[in-house]
Amino acid sequence: MKANPNAKRWHLLVADYAFGWSVEKYVKEVGKTHGIEFVGADRHPLGEREFSNYVQKAANNKPDVVAMINFGGDAVAGAREIFNFGLTPKIPLIMTWSSGVEELVQLAPEIRDNLWVGTNFYYTVDTPAAKAFVREYQAKFKLPPGYAPSAAYSMTHMLLASFDKARSDDVQAVVKALEGLEMNDIVGPMRVDGATHQTLRPYFLLRCKAKGAMKHELDFGDVVATGNTPLPKEYAACKDIGSF
């Protein structure tokens, strides 16, 4: 929104389950503070592969931006259809949540042009832990790691740190140790909110590169922003995380 201040008309494509509903709600809340007009929001089932009808509706609304709130194969199919209709790269396409690699490697560079991607991990993260992890992972699997392997690495690291803090492997002791835990994660400083059990760590926004700007075939984009703002408590659907 800050990088495209004149792009006020947004159309949303939303996966029709809890993830999509929640992020749609939050995007609209943030949009209010930037004067965004949401000209349409179509929900599609999980596993959708035919997006022509949705994209035709989006095109008819003449949006300045299309934002997809979906993931994986849905996001790949949607991005391809939006490109085929000629909406991109003329207008920005936002992939609000992505693995950071697995979807992008399936899209041709022409489709990634003017694609903006939110992700929990991107393989160019400049920390010693990330560099070592990416180097070893890519040597074994050829592709750089996306969200899933990096999350497994981070969660294992976090659990080991909580065992050390608790000096125990007892479940309740480890949970208590995790509450308020602060440590250096693969992406940098991370802490666990003791009240909500949410992990607060950097989230990344990429702007994908045009084909001519790519240094190599896996040079998908540049990190243009990071943030770790927690979800406001008033938005939480669960009012009590429970107790033992």
ZADO-1210 file (C-alpha; in nm, 4 decimals, padded with zeros to 6 digits):
<atoms>
<atom x="00.0000" y="00.0000" z="00.0000" code="MET" pos="1"/>
<atom x="00.2865" y="00.2379" z="00.0805" code="LYS" pos="2"/>
<atom x="00.4749" y="00.1529" z="-00.2398" code="ALA" pos="3"/>
<atom x="00.1647" y="00.1979" z="-00.4591" code="ASN" pos="4"/>
<atom x="-00.0203" y="00.4922" z="-00.3002" code="PRO" pos="5"/>
<atom x="-00.2389" y="00.5577" z="-00.6043" code="ASN" pos="6"/>
<atom x="-00.3557" y="00.1960" z="-00.6342" code="ALA" pos="7"/>
<atom x="-00.6753" y="00.2339" z="-00.4338" code="LYS" pos="8"/>
<atom x="-00.9091" y="-00.0185" z="-00.5987" code="ARG" pos="9"/>
<atom x="-00.8404" y="-00.3720" z="-00.4750" code="TRP" pos="10"/>
<atom x="-00.9989" y="-00.7020" z="-00.5761" code="HIS" pos="11"/>
<atom x="-00.9457" y="-01.0058" z="-00.3499" code="LEU" pos="12"/>
<atom x="-00.9346" y="-01.3753" z="-00.4392" code="LEU" pos="13"/>
<atom x="-00.9839" y="-01.5676" z="-00.1158" code="VAL" pos="14"/>
<atom x="-00.9516" y="-01.9343" z="-00.0256" code="ALA" pos="15"/>
<atom x="-01.2835" y="-02.0347" z="00.1287" code="ASP" pos="16"/>
<atom x="-01.1733" y="-02.1653" z="00.4681" code="TYR" pos="17"/>
<atom x="-01.0574" y="-02.0207" z="00.8018" code="ALA" pos="18"/>
<atom x="-00.7165" y="-01.8997" z="00.6786" code="PHE" pos="19"/>
<atom x="-00.8707" y="-01.7081" z="00.3892" code="GLY" pos="20"/>
<atom x="-01.1545" y="-01.5611" z="00.5957" code="TRP" pos="21"/>
<atom x="-00.9192" y="-01.4391" z="00.8677" code="SER" pos="22"/>
<atom x="-00.6616" y="-01.2776" z="00.6397" code="VAL" pos="23"/>
<atom x="-00.9382" y="-01.1162" z="00.4311" code="GLU" pos="24"/>
<atom x="-01.0668" y="-00.9568" z="00.7518" code="LYS" pos="25"/>
<atom x="-00.7202" y="-00.8286" z="00.8470" code="TYR" pos="26"/>
<atom x="-00.6389" y="-00.6966" z="00.4978" code="VAL" pos="27"/>
<atom x="-00.9635" y="-00.4994" z="00.4959" code="LYS" pos="28"/>
<atom x="-00.8877" y="-00.3579" z="00.8411" code="GLU" pos="29"/>
<atom x="-00.5425" y="-00.2407" z="00.7297" code="VAL" pos="30"/>
<atom x="-00.6904" y="-00.1105" z="00.4048" code="GLY" pos="31"/>
<atom x="-00.9121" y="00.1309" z="00.5971" code="LYS" pos="32"/>
<atom x="-00.6034" y="00.3180" z="00.7204" code="THR" pos="33"/>
<atom x="-00.4763" y="00.3584" z="00.3617" code="HIS" pos="34"/>
<atom x="-00.8008" y="00.4611" z="00.1946" code="GLY" pos="35"/>
<atom x="-00.8364" y="00.1351" z="00.0025" code="ILE" pos="36"/>
<atom x="-01.1633" y="00.0595" z="-00.1771" code="GLU" pos="37"/>
<atom x="-01.2290" y="-00.3136" z="-00.2009" code="PHE" pos="38"/>
<atom x="-01.4185" y="-00.3481" z="-00.5267" code="VAL" pos="39"/>
<atom x="-01.4738" y="-00.7219" z="-00.4993" code="GLY" pos="40"/>
<atom x="-01.3876" y="-01.0369" z="-00.3050" code="ALA" pos="41"/>
<atom x="-01.4452" y="-01.3812" z="-00.4549" code="ASP" pos="42"/>
<atom x="-01.4036" y="-01.6953" z="-00.2462" code="ARG" pos="43"/>
<atom x="-01.2907" y="-02.0179" z="-00.4080" code="HIS" pos="44"/>
<atom x="-01.2768" y="-02.3744" z="-00.2699" code="PRO" pos="45"/>
<atom x="-00.9507" y="-02.5280" z="-00.1536" code="LEU" pos="46"/>
<atom x="-00.7894" y="-02.7101" z="-00.4435" code="GLY" pos="47"/>
<atom x="-00.9463" y="-02.4905" z="-00.7148" code="GLU" pos="48"/>
<atom x="-00.7729" y="-02.5164" z="-01.0530" code="ARG" pos="49"/>
<atom x="-01.0125" y="-02.3293" z="-01.2824" code="GLU" pos="50"/>
<atom x="-00.9868" y="-01.9581" z="-01.2077" code="PHE" pos="51"/>
<atom x="-01.1164" y="-01.8070" z="-01.5330" code="SER" pos="52"/>
<atom x="-01.4586" y="-01.7195" z="-01.3905" code="ASN" pos="53"/>
<atom x="-01.3062" y="-01.5527" z="-01.0829" code="TYR" pos="54"/>
<atom x="-01.0520" y="-01.3611" z="-01.2866" code="VAL" pos="55"/>
<atom x="-01.3168" y="-01.2446" z="-01.5347" code="GLN" pos="56"/>
<atom x="-01.5100" y="-01.0940" z="-01.2423" code="LYS" pos="57"/>
<atom x="-01.1922" y="-00.9293" z="-01.1159" code="ALA" pos="58"/>
<atom x="-01.1163" y="-00.7809" z="-01.4580" code="ALA" pos="59"/>
<atom x="-01.4704" y="-00.6429" z="-01.4877" code="ASN" pos="60"/>
<atom x="-01.4175" y="-00.4516" z="-01.1622" code="ASN" pos="61"/>
<atom x="-01.1179" y="-00.2681" z="-01.3158" code="LYS" pos="62"/>
<atom x="-00.8982" y="-00.3012" z="-01.0047" code="PRO" pos="63"/>
<atom x="-00.5677" y="-00.1276" z="-00.9476" code="ASP" pos="64"/>
<atom x="-00.4475" y="-00.4335" z="-00.7529" code="VAL" pos="65"/>
<atom x="-00.5429" y="-00.8000" z="-00.7231" code="VAL" pos="66"/>
<atom x="-00.4555" y="-00.9653" z="-00.3915" code="ALA" pos="67"/>
<atom x="-00.4737" y="-01.3426" z="-00.3505" code="MET" pos="68"/>
<atom x="-00.5339" y="-01.4856" z="-00.0059" code="ILE" pos="69"/>
<atom x="-00.4572" y="-01.8503" z="-00.0772" code="ASN" pos="70"/>
<atom x="-00.1580" y="-02.0808" z="-00.0942" code="PHE" pos="71"/>
<atom x="00.0236" y="-02.3526" z="-00.2894" code="GLY" pos="72"/>
<atom x="-00.1401" y="-02.4862" z="-00.6033" code="GLY" pos="73"/>
<atom x="-00.4329" y="-02.2448" z="-00.5679" code="ASP" pos="74"/>
<atom x="-00.1974" y="-01.9477" z="-00.5776" code="ALA" pos="75"/>
<atom x="-00.0040" y="-02.0887" z="-00.8750" code="VAL" pos="76"/>
<atom x="-00.3215" y="-02.1514" z="-01.0769" code="ALA" pos="77"/>
<atom x="-00.4621" y="-01.8113" z="-00.9857" code="GLY" pos="78"/>
<atom x="-00.1454" y="-01.6239" z="-01.0802" code="ALA" pos="79"/>
<atom x="-00.1278" y="-01.7991" z="-01.4172" code="ARG" pos="80"/>
<atom x="-00.4893" y="-01.7154" z="-01.5017" code="GLU" pos="81"/>
<atom x="-00.4515" y="-01.3532" z="-01.3912" code="ILE" pos="82"/>
<atom x="-00.1513" y="-01.3236" z="-01.6242" code="PHE" pos="83"/>
<atom x="-00.3381" y="-01.4952" z="-01.9103" code="ASN" pos="84"/>
<atom x="-00.6197" y="-01.2385" z="-01.8788" code="PHE" pos="85"/>
<atom x="-00.3646" y="-00.9591" z="-01.9173" code="GLY" pos="86"/>
<atom x="-00.4128" y="-00.8078" z="-01.5733" code="LEU" pos="87"/>
<atom x="-00.0476" y="-00.8635" z="-01.4806" code="THR" pos="88"/>
<atom x="00.2109" y="-00.7278" z="-01.5096" code="PRO" pos="89"/>
<atom x="00.0150" y="-00.4057" z="-01.5791" code="LYS" pos="90"/>
<atom x="-00.1184" y="-00.4038" z="-01.2238" code="ILE" pos="91"/>
<atom x="00.0385" y="-00.5507" z="-00.9080" code="PRO" pos="92"/>
<atom x="-00.0576" y="-00.9002" z="-00.7990" code="LEU" pos="93"/>
<atom x="-00.0114" y="-00.9753" z="-00.4290" code="ILE" pos="94"/>
<atom x="00.0414" y="-01.3292" z="-00.3026" code="MET" pos="95"/>
<atom x="-00.0226" y="-01.2531" z="00.0634" code="THR" pos="96"/>
<atom x="00.1203" y="-01.5805" z="00.1957" code="TRP" pos="97"/>
<atom x="00.3688" y="-01.8052" z="00.0206" code="SER" pos="98"/>
<atom x="00.6300" y="-02.0667" z="00.0984" code="SER" pos="99"/>
<atom x="00.8819" y="-01.8315" z="-00.0650" code="GLY" pos="100"/>
<atom x="01.0085" y="-02.0900" z="-00.3146" code="VAL" pos="101"/>
<atom x="00.7706" y="-02.3744" z="-00.3969" code="GLU" pos="102"/>
<atom x="00.5062" y="-02.1600" z="-00.5707" code="GLU" pos="103"/>
<atom x="00.7492" y="-01.9167" z="-00.7326" code="LEU" pos="104"/>
<atom x="00.9584" y="-02.1859" z="-00.8999" code="VAL" pos="105"/>
<atom x="00.6423" y="-02.3091" z="-01.0764" code="GLN" pos="106"/>
<atom x="00.5722" y="-01.9687" z="-01.2328" code="LEU" pos="107"/>
<atom x="00.7449" y="-01.8389" z="-01.5443" code="ALA" pos="108"/>
<atom x="00.9437" y="-01.5161" z="-01.4943" code="PRO" pos="109"/>
<atom x="00.6892" y="-01.3286" z="-01.7072" code="GLU" pos="110"/>
<atom x="00.4130" y="-01.4268" z="-01.4622" code="ILE" pos="111"/>
<atom x="00.6248" y="-01.3208" z="-01.1623" code="ARG" pos="112"/>
<atom x="00.6775" y="-00.9712" z="-01.3032" code="ASP" pos="113"/>
<atom x="00.5062" y="-00.7247" z="-01.0647" code="ASN" pos="114"/>
<atom x="00.4217" y="-01.0056" z="-00.8215" code="LEU" pos="115"/>
<atom x="00.4502" y="-00.9143" z="-00.4513" code="TRP" pos="116"/>
<atom x="00.4884" y="-01.2038" z="-00.2112" code="VAL" pos="117"/>
<atom x="00.4505" y="-01.2376" z="00.1652" code="GLY" pos="118"/>
<atom x="00.6415" y="-01.5226" z="00.3291" code="THR" pos="119"/>
<atom x="00.7732" y="-01.6418" z="00.6646" code="ASN" pos="120"/>
<atom x="01.1104" y="-01.7292" z="00.5093" code="PHE" pos="121"/>
<atom x="01.3177" y="-01.6368" z="00.2068" code="TYR" pos="122"/>
<atom x="01.6424" y="-01.8092" z="00.1321" code="TYR" pos="123"/>
<atom x="01.8501" y="-01.4895" z="00.1056" code="THR" pos="124"/>
<atom x="01.7923" y="-01.4050" z="00.4745" code="VAL" pos="125"/>
<atom x="02.1213" y="-01.2617" z="00.5963" code="ASP" pos="126"/>
<atom x="02.1875" y="-01.4434" z="00.9234" code="THR" pos="127"/>
<atom x="02.4684" y="-01.6948" z="00.9865" code="PRO" pos="128"/>
<atom x="02.2171" y="-01.9695" z="01.0725" code="ALA" pos="129"/>
<atom x="02.0123" y="-01.9076" z="00.7565" code="ALA" pos="130"/>
<atom x="02.3182" y="-01.8999" z="00.5335" code="LYS" pos="131"/>
<atom x="02.4470" y="-02.2311" z="00.6703" code="ALA" pos="132"/>
<atom x="02.1037" y="-02.3931" z="00.6527" code="PHE" pos="133"/>
<atom x="02.0392" y="-02.2777" z="00.2940" code="VAL" pos="134"/>
<atom x="02.3852" y="-02.3900" z="00.1815" code="ARG" pos="135"/>
<atom x="02.3465" y="-02.7408" z="00.3229" code="GLU" pos="136"/>
<atom x="01.9829" y="-02.7793" z="00.2163" code="TYR" pos="137"/>
<atom x="02.0453" y="-02.6660" z="-00.1417" code="GLN" pos="138"/>
<atom x="02.3507" y="-02.8904" z="-00.1738" code="ALA" pos="139"/>
<atom x="02.1280" y="-03.1904" z="-00.0956" code="LYS" pos="140"/>
<atom x="01.7973" y="-03.0952" z="-00.2597" code="PHE" pos="141"/>
<atom x="01.9093" y="-02.8548" z="-00.5397" code="LYS" pos="142"/>
<atom x="01.6333" y="-02.6008" z="-00.4711" code="LEU" pos="143"/>
<atom x="01.6766" y="-02.3531" z="-00.1853" code="PRO" pos="144"/>
<atom x="01.4500" y="-02.4148" z="00.1158" code="PRO" pos="145"/>
<atom x="01.1099" y="-02.2554" z="00.1407" code="GLY" pos="146"/>
<atom x="00.8808" y="-02.2145" z="00.4390" code="TYR" pos="147"/>
<atom x="00.8210" y="-02.5802" z="00.5328" code="ALA" pos="148"/>
<atom x="01.1833" y="-02.6943" z="00.5831" code="PRO" pos="149"/>
<atom x="01.2815" y="-02.3643" z="00.7438" code="SER" pos="150"/>
<atom x="00.9839" y="-02.3916" z="00.9835" code="ALA" pos="151"/>
<atom x="01.0884" y="-02.7452" z="01.0791" code="ALA" pos="152"/>
<atom x="01.4408" y="-02.6171" z="01.1468" code="TYR" pos="153"/>
<atom x="01.3111" y="-02.3255" z="01.3554" code="SER" pos="154"/>
<atom x="01.0649" y="-02.5328" z="01.5575" code="MET" pos="155"/>
<atom x="01.3302" y="-02.7933" z="01.6385" code="THR" pos="156"/>
<atom x="01.5697" y="-02.5169" z="01.7456" code="HIS" pos="157"/>
<atom x="01.2968" y="-02.3564" z="01.9584" code="MET" pos="158"/>
<atom x="01.2085" y="-02.6842" z="02.1326" code="LEU" pos="159"/>
<atom x="01.5725" y="-02.7593" z="02.2103" code="LEU" pos="160"/>
<atom x="01.6085" y="-02.4099" z="02.3601" code="ALA" pos="161"/>
<atom x="01.2981" y="-02.4679" z="02.5744" code="SER" pos="162"/>
<atom x="01.4353" y="-02.8032" z="02.7000" code="PHE" pos="163"/>
<atom x="01.7520" y="-02.6232" z="02.8049" code="ASP" pos="164"/>
<atom x="01.5566" y="-02.3426" z="02.9737" code="LYS" pos="165"/>
<atom x="01.3263" y="-02.5881" z="03.1561" code="ALA" pos="166"/>
<atom x="01.6106" y="-02.8289" z="03.2362" code="ARG" pos="167"/>
<atom x="01.3491" y="-03.0925" z="03.1656" code="SER" pos="168"/>
<atom x="01.1523" y="-03.2672" z="02.8921" code="ASP" pos="169"/>
<atom x="00.8311" y="-03.2669" z="03.0950" code="ASP" pos="170"/>
<atom x="00.5504" y="-03.1296" z="02.8784" code="VAL" pos="171"/>
<atom x="00.4164" y="-02.8750" z="03.1256" code="GLN" pos="172"/>
<atom x="00.7650" y="-02.7573" z="03.2189" code="ALA" pos="173"/>
<atom x="00.8553" y="-02.7130" z="02.8508" code="VAL" pos="174"/>
<atom x="00.5338" y="-02.5179" z="02.7820" code="VAL" pos="175"/>
<atom x="00.6115" y="-02.2848" z="03.0721" code="LYS" pos="176"/>
<atom x="00.9671" y="-02.2434" z="02.9419" code="ALA" pos="177"/>
<atom x="00.8351" y="-02.1544" z="02.5969" code="LEU" pos="178"/>
<atom x="00.6147" y="-01.8791" z="02.7397" code="GLU" pos="179"/>
<atom x="00.8212" y="-01.5650" z="02.7010" code="GLY" pos="180"/>
<atom x="01.1126" y="-01.7492" z="02.5369" code="LEU" pos="181"/>
<atom x="01.3488" y="-01.5157" z="02.3509" code="GLU" pos="182"/>
<atom x="01.6169" y="-01.6469" z="02.1162" code="MET" pos="183"/>
<atom x="01.7906" y="-01.5933" z="01.7852" code="ASN" pos="184"/>
<atom x="01.5924" y="-01.7839" z="01.5265" code="ASP" pos="185"/>
<atom x="01.7042" y="-01.8698" z="01.1734" code="ILE" pos="186"/>
<atom x="01.5568" y="-01.5354" z="01.0592" code="VAL" pos="187"/>
<atom x="01.6814" y="-01.3280" z="01.3542" code="GLY" pos="188"/>
<atom x="01.5373" y="-01.2364" z="01.6969" code="PRO" pos="189"/>
<atom x="01.2247" y="-01.4279" z="01.7950" code="MET" pos="190"/>
<atom x="01.0112" y="-01.4407" z="02.1080" code="ARG" pos="191"/>
<atom x="00.7033" y="-01.6279" z="02.2213" code="VAL" pos="192"/>
<atom x="00.4181" y="-01.4198" z="02.3620" code="ASP" pos="193"/>
<atom x="00.3401" y="-01.5860" z="02.6927" code="GLY" pos="194"/>
<atom x="-00.0239" y="-01.4718" z="02.6883" code="ALA" pos="195"/>
<atom x="-00.1126" y="-01.5957" z="02.3384" code="THR" pos="196"/>
<atom x="00.1606" y="-01.8552" z="02.2621" code="HIS" pos="197"/>
<atom x="00.2216" y="-01.6798" z="01.9294" code="GLN" pos="198"/>
<atom x="00.5753" y="-01.6657" z="01.7933" code="THR" pos="199"/>
<atom x="00.6798" y="-01.3124" z="01.6989" code="LEU" pos="200"/>
<atom x="00.9480" y="-01.3160" z="01.4313" code="ARG" pos="201"/>
<atom x="01.0176" y="-01.1326" z="01.1048" code="PRO" pos="202"/>
<atom x="00.7733" y="-01.1716" z="00.8161" code="TYR" pos="203"/>
<atom x="00.9017" y="-01.0843" z="00.4692" code="PHE" pos="204"/>
<atom x="00.7551" y="-00.9032" z="00.1701" code="LEU" pos="205"/>
<atom x="00.9243" y="-00.9755" z="-00.1627" code="LEU" pos="206"/>
<atom x="00.8924" y="-00.7915" z="-00.4873" code="ARG" pos="207"/>
<atom x="00.9598" y="-01.0382" z="-00.7656" code="CYS" pos="208"/>
<atom x="01.2034" y="-00.9402" z="-01.0376" code="LYS" pos="209"/>
<atom x="01.1397" y="-00.8955" z="-01.4057" code="ALA" pos="210"/>
<atom x="01.3147" y="-01.1588" z="-01.6167" code="LYS" pos="211"/>
<atom x="01.5844" y="-00.9180" z="-01.7337" code="GLY" pos="212"/>
<atom x="01.6772" y="-00.8265" z="-01.3767" code="ALA" pos="213"/>
<atom x="01.7279" y="-01.1852" z="-01.2555" code="MET" pos="214"/>
<atom x="02.0888" y="-01.2819" z="-01.1858" code="LYS" pos="215"/>
<atom x="02.0071" y="-01.6540" z="-01.2085" code="HIS" pos="216"/>
<atom x="01.7006" y="-01.8763" z="-01.2455" code="GLU" pos="217"/>
<atom x="01.6313" y="-01.8851" z="-00.8706" code="LEU" pos="218"/>
<atom x="01.6717" y="-01.5090" z="-00.8217" code="ASP" pos="219"/>
<atom x="01.3001" y="-01.4606" z="-00.7705" code="PHE" pos="220"/>
<atom x="01.2948" y="-01.1225" z="-00.5999" code="GLY" pos="221"/>
<atom x="01.4180" y="-00.8791" z="-00.3383" code="ASP" pos="222"/>
<atom x="01.3009" y="-00.8431" z="00.0202" code="VAL" pos="223"/>
<atom x="01.1482" y="-00.4935" z="00.0261" code="VAL" pos="224"/>
<atom x="01.0058" y="-00.4973" z="00.3803" code="ALA" pos="225"/>
<atom x="00.9952" y="-00.6965" z="00.7014" code="THR" pos="226"/>
<atom x="00.7684" y="-00.6781" z="01.0034" code="GLY" pos="227"/>
<atom x="00.6814" y="-00.8626" z="01.3230" code="ASN" pos="228"/>
<atom x="00.3729" y="-00.6750" z="01.4421" code="THR" pos="229"/>
<atom x="00.1557" y="-00.9086" z="01.6515" code="PRO" pos="230"/>
<atom x="-00.2103" y="-00.9608" z="01.5756" code="LEU" pos="231"/>
<atom x="-00.4086" y="-00.7192" z="01.7938" code="PRO" pos="232"/>
<atom x="-00.5719" y="-00.9063" z="02.0796" code="LYS" pos="233"/>
<atom x="-00.9157" y="-00.7734" z="01.9872" code="GLU" pos="234"/>
<atom x="-00.8953" y="-00.9705" z="01.6604" code="TYR" pos="235"/>
<atom x="-00.8248" y="-01.3022" z="01.8277" code="ALA" pos="236"/>
<atom x="-01.1105" y="-01.5468" z="01.7851" code="ALA" pos="237"/>
<atom x="-00.9910" y="-01.7562" z="02.0806" code="CYS" pos="238"/>
<atom x="-01.0406" y="-01.5607" z="02.4028" code="LYS" pos="239"/>
<atom x="-00.8706" y="-01.8161" z="02.6271" code="ASP" pos="240"/>
<atom x="-00.5808" y="-02.0442" z="02.5343" code="ILE" pos="241"/>
<atom x="-00.6743" y="-02.2798" z="02.8155" code="GLY" pos="242"/>
<atom x="-00.4723" y="-02.4290" z="03.0951" code="SER" pos="243"/>
<atom x="-00.3440" y="-02.7646" z="03.2140" code="PHE" pos="244"/>
</atoms>
